[in-house]
Amino acid sequence: MKTSRLLAALAAFALITGGISLNAAEEKAPEGKPAPCCARATAKGEACKHECCVTAAKDGKACEACGGSNAKQG
């Protein structure tokens, strides 16, 4: 009896600990931040026309030169 309770407690602990560590990793993942000029253009329903921003967008990134985080978007 004690063995089955111990195993059940260990299994529950492993599930809880595993879930917490997965959530912590997801929360720490960096998110891309668009450059201010791109954010203004998007708010107007347009695309930013800066050459550096257009090039970065083709790579799926935000423009670092204009203040974006240059992390993969999406």
C-alpha positions as CSV (number, residue, x, y, z in Angstrom):
1,M,0.0,0.0,0.0
2,K,2.7,2.4,1.0
3,T,4.6,1.7,-2.3
4,S,1.6,2.5,-4.5
5,R,1.0,5.8,-2.6
6,L,4.6,6.7,-3.0
7,L,4.6,6.0,-6.7
8,A,1.5,8.0,-7.2
9,A,2.9,10.9,-5.3
10,L,6.2,10.7,-7.3
11,A,4.2,10.6,-10.6
12,A,2.1,13.6,-9.6
13,F,5.2,15.5,-8.5
14,A,6.9,14.7,-11.8
15,L,3.9,15.9,-13.8
16,I,3.6,19.1,-11.9
17,T,7.3,19.9,-12.0
18,G,7.5,19.1,-15.7
19,G,4.6,21.4,-16.5
20,I,6.1,24.2,-14.5
21,S,9.5,24.0,-16.2
22,L,7.8,23.9,-19.7
23,N,5.8,27.0,-18.9
24,A,8.8,28.8,-17.6
25,A,10.7,28.1,-20.8
26,E,7.9,29.4,-22.9
27,E,7.6,32.6,-20.9
28,K,11.3,33.4,-21.2
29,A,11.4,33.0,-24.9
30,P,12.2,36.4,-26.6
31,E,9.5,37.8,-28.7
32,G,10.2,40.0,-31.7
33,K,9.5,43.7,-31.4
34,P,8.8,45.7,-34.5
35,A,10.6,49.0,-35.1
36,P,8.6,52.1,-34.2
37,C,8.4,53.2,-37.9
38,C,7.0,49.7,-38.8
39,A,4.5,49.8,-36.0
40,R,3.2,53.2,-37.2
41,A,2.9,52.0,-40.7
42,T,1.1,48.8,-39.6
43,A,-1.4,51.0,-37.6
44,K,-2.2,52.8,-40.8
45,G,-2.7,49.5,-42.6
46,E,0.4,50.0,-44.7
47,A,3.9,48.5,-44.9
48,C,7.0,50.4,-43.8
49,K,8.8,51.8,-46.8
50,H,12.3,52.1,-45.3
51,E,14.7,50.0,-47.4
52,C,16.3,48.5,-44.3
53,C,12.8,47.5,-43.0
54,V,11.8,46.0,-46.3
55,T,15.0,43.9,-46.4
56,A,14.5,42.7,-42.8
57,A,10.8,41.9,-43.5
58,K,11.8,39.7,-46.4
59,D,13.9,37.6,-43.9
60,G,10.9,37.5,-41.5
61,K,12.7,39.8,-39.0
62,A,12.3,43.3,-37.5
63,C,14.8,46.0,-38.5
64,E,17.4,46.5,-35.8
65,A,18.6,49.7,-37.4
66,C,15.3,51.3,-36.7
67,G,14.9,50.0,-33.2
68,G,13.3,46.6,-33.7
69,S,14.5,43.5,-31.8
70,N,15.5,41.6,-35.0
71,A,14.0,38.4,-33.6
72,K,12.1,36.0,-35.9
73,Q,8.6,37.2,-36.3
74,G,5.6,34.9,-36.2
